[in-house]
Amino acid sequence: MKPIFYLSALLTASLLLIVSCKKLEYDEPPIKDIPVGNILTIQELRDLFEGESVRFDEDYSVYATVTMDDRNGNIFRNAYLQDETNAIVIRTNFPGGLYQGDSVRLYLKGTVLGSFNGLLQVDSVDVNKNIIKQATKKNINPRVVTIEELITQDLQSQLVQLNNVEFEASALGLTYANAANQQSQNRTLTDCDGNTIIVRTSGFANFANETVADKNGTLIAIANEFNGTKQLLIRDTEELSMFNERCTGGGSTPEDAYLFKDFSDQSITSGGWNSYVVQSSPGSHNWTTSSQGSPGNYYAVATGWTGSSADETDLWLISPPFDLSQAQAPQLSFRSSTRFNGPALKLMVSTDYDGVSNPTTQGTWTDYSSFVTWSPGDFQWTNSGVIPMLAFLSQQNVYIAFRYTSGDAAGAATWQVDDIIINEN
């Protein structure tokens, strides 16, 4: 009987092995059997467009690398492809499935080559049927260009790098887009010769609420176009290496701004600003400038902490008067940062202050603090959001002020303010 038992056991094991093997074969992903057909470069693909849409009904393929995907929300159902000859954007039927650095074969059958508001694109791309991935993490280097070359040459959809550029002063203190209302915004980038180009950011981008870089340096982006207007699309704000001193005098008020102050000159009172000490007892406290924690980037800071106790303070940082009588839709924005326990900073507005007296006894001040998105703490720089100034349209003598207070019972937080600007919406 023993030989029969062993034979049965052997047969059972063999059957389990066969079933197991079949299951493994079944679980393996299917291999895409998509014909290659005629191979085109991206330049040859672009050359096929002569003003009318082209539908591909035969087998054509393009080999390229994904230079921008839609994961960060700045684009939707789009991806940018580039090879050694040129670049193009593809419009996919569904979001996702393509990632920056993917080396792919784009199978063109069933897709349409056309123009969308001046941007040449391949539409109706099904990632499951038209994309065959060859490899991953094959990132390509950007092409170094100038703003002038972007404006005058056809570099549409290419990955580019610009050196020695900065955002115009009117954009400082603003965010890249309106994240709260999910609205796209344009911010103007300039070089030291005055050439400019738009940086367009979607309100759905995961960096929409980040404050615009306020220094000079390097930017990597995708060259885009909309109705003849050249634009740039940021892939990631980590690709903005902008830490050098500005070349356009960002410390002075921009021509189109009613008020601007970024403290880059390390002065609290330059430009007609006034720091008024209503109370500072028993210590000696006032608004000052600092760049601690942010080398080279100066900001205004106030504290009532002595190192062992919280002094009784009432410190005002007051702007010079500005004229809104001819304004249409003025808005205020700035950045704030705070840490430690103590009273919140206040934003005050007056139209009858005399510019020199004690603000607690002279002038009528309106508390605008509730309109502000303040820093949550831990020295986290936060954009104030857009603060409308429509209530002061007819006024010629408007002041804003930041009021800092502290006390033994209330505590003494540290508050920091930077990139204050009032301009048109």
Residue pairs with C-beta under 8 A, 6 or more apart in sequence:
32 132
34 107
34 129
34 132
35 59
35 107
36 59
36 61
36 105
36 107
37 58
37 59
37 60
37 61
37 107
37 109
38 58
38 59
38 60
38 61
39 60
39 61
39 62
39 63
40 48
40 60
40 61
40 62
40 108
41 62
41 83
41 84
41 85
41 86
42 62
42 64
42 81
42 82
42 83
42 85
42 86
42 87
42 88
43 85
43 86
44 85
45 62
45 88
45 108
45 113
45 122
46 86
46 88
46 120
48 54
48 113
49 113
49 114
49 115
49 120
53 112
53 113
53 114
53 115
54 112
54 113
54 114
55 111
55 112
55 113
56 108
56 109
56 110
56 111
56 112
56 113
57 109
57 110
58 109
59 107
59 109
60 107
60 108
60 109
61 105
61 106
61 107
61 108
62 81
62 83
62 105
62 106
62 108
63 83
63 103
63 104
63 105
63 106
63 134
64 81
64 82
64 83
64 103
64 104
64 106
65 81
65 82
65 83
65 101
65 102
65 103
65 104
65 138
65 139
65 140
66 79
66 80
66 81
66 98
66 99
66 100
66 101
66 102
66 103
66 104
67 80
67 81
67 82
67 87
67 100
67 140
67 159
67 222
68 75
68 78
68 79
68 80
68 100
68 159
68 222
68 233
68 235
69 75
69 79
69 98
69 99
69 100
70 76
70 77
70 78
70 79
70 95
70 96
70 98
71 96
71 99
71 100
72 205
72 206
72 207
72 235
72 236
73 202
73 204
73 205
73 206
73 208
74 201
74 202
74 204
74 205
74 207
74 233
74 234
74 235
75 202
75 233
76 95
76 202
76 204
77 91
77 92
77 93
77 94
77 95
78 89
78 90
78 91
78 92
78 121
79 89
79 90
79 92
79 98
80 87
80 88
80 89
80 90
80 157
80 159
80 222
81 87
81 88
81 89
81 90
81 104
81 106
81 157
82 88
82 140
82 157
82 158
82 159
86 157
86 158
87 156
87 157
87 158
87 159
88 120
88 121
88 122
88 157
89 119
89 120
89 121
89 122
89 157
90 106
90 111
90 121
90 122
90 123
90 125
91 116
91 121
91 122
91 123
91 124
91 125
92 98
92 125
92 126
92 127
93 124
93 125
93 126
93 127
94 127
96 127
97 127
97 128
97 131
98 104
98 127
98 131
99 136
100 139
100 235
101 136
101 137
101 138
101 139
102 133
102 135
102 136
102 138
103 133
103 134
103 135
103 136
103 138
104 131
104 132
104 133
104 134
105 131
105 132
105 134
106 122
106 125
106 130
106 131
107 129
107 130
107 131
107 132
108 122
108 130
109 130
110 124
110 126
110 129
110 130
111 122
111 123
111 124
111 125
111 130
112 122
112 123
112 124
113 120
113 121
113 122
113 123
114 120
114 121
114 123
115 121
116 123
117 225
117 226
117 227
118 225
118 226
118 227
118 228
119 156
119 157
119 224
119 225
119 226
120 156
120 157
125 131
140 159
141 159
142 159
142 160
142 161
142 220
143 155
143 158
143 159
143 160
143 161
144 160
144 161
144 162
144 163
145 153
145 155
145 160
145 161
145 162
145 223
146 162
146 191
146 195
147 162
147 165
147 189
147 190
147 191
147 195
147 196
147 197
148 191
148 193
148 195
149 155
150 160
150 162
150 197
150 223
150 230
150 232
151 195
151 197
151 230
155 223
156 223
156 224
156 225
157 222
157 223
157 224
158 222
158 223
159 220
159 221
159 222
159 223
160 220
160 221
160 222
160 223
160 232
161 218
161 219
161 220
162 189
162 191
162 218
162 219
162 221
163 217
163 218
164 191
164 192
164 216
164 217
164 218
164 244
164 247
165 189
165 190
165 191
165 216
165 217
165 218
165 219
165 242
166 189
166 190
166 191
166 213
166 214
166 215
166 216
166 217
166 242
166 246
166 247
166 248
166 250
167 187
167 188
167 189
167 190
167 199
167 212
167 213
167 214
168 187
168 188
168 189
168 190
168 196
168 248
168 254
169 248
169 249
169 250
169 252
169 253
169 254
169 257
169 260
169 262
169 421
170 188
170 254
170 256
170 257
170 421
170 423
171 187
171 188
171 212
172 212
172 214
172 250
172 260
172 262
172 419
172 421
173 211
173 212
173 214
173 262
173 333
173 334
173 335
173 383
173 384
173 418
173 419
173 420
173 421
174 185
174 187
174 211
174 212
174 333
174 383
174 421
175 185
175 208
175 209
175 210
175 211
175 212
175 383
176 185
176 187
176 199
176 201
176 205
176 207
176 208
176 209
176 210
176 212
176 234
176 237
177 183
177 184
177 185
177 201
177 202
177 203
177 205
177 208
177 209
178 184
178 185
178 203
178 208
178 386
179 203
179 205
179 208
179 209
180 209
180 385
181 203
182 203
182 204
182 208
183 203
184 200
184 201
184 202
184 203
185 200
185 201
185 203
186 198
186 199
186 200
186 231
187 198
187 199
187 201
187 212
188 196
188 197
188 198
188 199
189 196
189 197
189 198
189 199
189 219
189 232
190 196
190 248
192 216
192 247
192 248
197 230
197 231
197 232
198 229
198 230
198 231
198 232
199 219
199 221
199 231
199 232
199 233
199 234
200 224
200 226
200 231
200 232
200 233
201 207
201 208
201 233
201 234
202 208
205 234
207 234
207 236
207 237
209 383
210 237
210 383
211 335
211 381
211 383
211 419
213 237
213 240
213 242
214 242
214 246
214 250
214 262
214 297
214 419
215 242
215 243
215 244
215 245
215 246
215 296
215 297
216 242
216 244
216 245
216 246
216 247
217 240
217 241
217 242
217 243
217 244
218 240
218 241
218 242
219 232
219 234
219 239
219 240
219 241
219 242
220 235
220 239
220 240
221 232
221 233
221 234
221 235
221 239
222 232
222 233
222 235
223 230
223 231
223 232
224 230
224 231
224 232
224 233
225 231
234 240
243 296
245 296
246 264
250 262
250 264
251 262
251 263
251 264
251 265
251 270
252 260
252 271
253 259
253 260
253 271
254 260
254 421
254 423
256 423
256 424
257 421
257 422
257 423
258 322
258 323
258 324
258 327
258 330
258 422
258 423
259 319
259 320
259 322
259 332
259 400
259 420
259 421
259 422
260 420
260 421
260 422
261 271
261 273
261 319
261 419
261 420
261 421
262 298
262 418
262 419
262 420
263 289
263 298
263 299
263 300
263 418
264 297
264 298
265 298
266 289
266 298
267 289
268 275
268 287
268 288
268 289
268 300
268 317
269 275
271 320
272 319
272 320
272 321
273 317
273 318
273 319
273 320
274 316
274 317
274 318
274 320
274 355
274 356
275 286
275 287
275 315
275 316
275 317
275 318
276 315
276 316
276 318
276 358
276 359
277 285
277 286
277 313
277 314
277 315
277 316
278 314
278 315
278 316
278 358
278 359
278 360
279 312
279 313
279 314
280 286
280 304
280 311
280 312
280 313
280 314
280 315
281 311
281 312
281 313
282 311
283 304
283 306
283 311
283 313
285 302
285 303
285 304
285 311
285 313
285 315
286 302
286 315
287 300
287 301
287 302
287 315
287 317
287 402
287 404
288 300
288 301
288 302
289 298
289 299
289 300
289 301
290 298
290 299
290 301
290 416
291 297
291 298
291 299
293 379
297 418
298 418
299 335
299 337
299 416
299 417
299 418
300 317
300 402
300 416
300 417
300 418
301 414
301 415
301 416
301 417
302 313
302 315
302 317
302 345
302 402
302 404
302 414
302 415
303 404
303 406
303 412
303 413
303 414
303 415
304 310
304 311
304 312
304 313
304 315
304 342
304 404
304 405
304 406
304 407
304 412
305 311
305 340
305 406
305 412
305 414
309 408
310 342
310 406
310 407
310 408
310 410
310 411
310 412
311 406
311 407
311 408
311 412
312 406
312 407
312 408
313 404
313 405
313 406
313 407
313 412
314 360
314 403
314 404
314 405
315 403
315 404
315 405
316 348
316 359
316 401
316 402
316 403
316 404
317 401
317 402
317 404
317 417
318 353
318 355
318 359
318 399
318 400
318 401
319 399
319 400
319 401
319 420
320 355
320 399
321 353
321 355
321 397
321 398
321 399
322 398
322 399
322 422
323 395
323 396
323 397
323 398
324 330
324 389
324 392
324 393
324 394
324 395
324 396
324 398
325 393
325 394
325 395
325 396
327 389
327 393
327 424
328 393
328 424
329 388
329 390
329 424
329 425
330 388
330 389
330 390
330 392
330 393
330 422
330 423
330 424
330 425
331 386
331 387
331 388
331 389
331 422
331 423
331 424
331 425
332 384
332 386
332 387
332 389
332 400
332 420
332 421
332 422
333 383
333 384
333 385
333 386
333 387
333 419
333 420
333 421
334 383
334 384
334 417
334 418
334 419
334 420
334 421
335 381
335 382
335 383
335 384
335 417
335 418
335 419
336 345
336 372
336 374
336 375
336 381
336 382
336 384
336 415
336 416
336 417
336 418
337 375
337 379
337 380
337 381
337 382
337 415
337 416
337 417
337 418
338 345
338 374
338 375
338 377
338 379
338 413
338 414
338 415
338 416
339 377
339 378
339 379
339 413
339 414
340 411
340 412
340 413
340 414
341 411
341 413
342 406
342 410
342 411
342 412
342 413
343 405
343 406
343 407
343 410
343 411
343 413
344 369
344 374
344 413
345 369
345 374
345 402
345 403
345 404
345 415
345 417
346 367
346 369
346 402
346 403
346 405
347 367
347 368
347 369
347 371
347 372
347 387
347 400
347 401
347 402
347 403
348 359
348 365
348 366
348 367
348 368
348 400
348 401
348 402
348 403
349 365
349 366
349 368
349 389
349 392
349 398
349 399
349 400
349 401
350 359
350 363
350 364
350 365
350 366
350 398
350 399
350 401
351 364
351 392
351 395
351 397
351 398
351 399
352 363
352 364
352 397
353 359
353 362
353 363
353 365
353 397
353 399
354 362
354 363
355 399
357 363
359 365
359 401
359 403
363 399
365 401
368 387
368 400
371 385
371 387
371 388
372 384
372 385
372 387
373 382
373 383
373 384
373 385
374 382
374 384
375 381
375 382
375 416
376 382
379 414
379 416
381 416
381 418
386 425
388 425
389 398
389 422
392 398
400 420
400 422
402 415
402 417
404 415
406 412
406 413
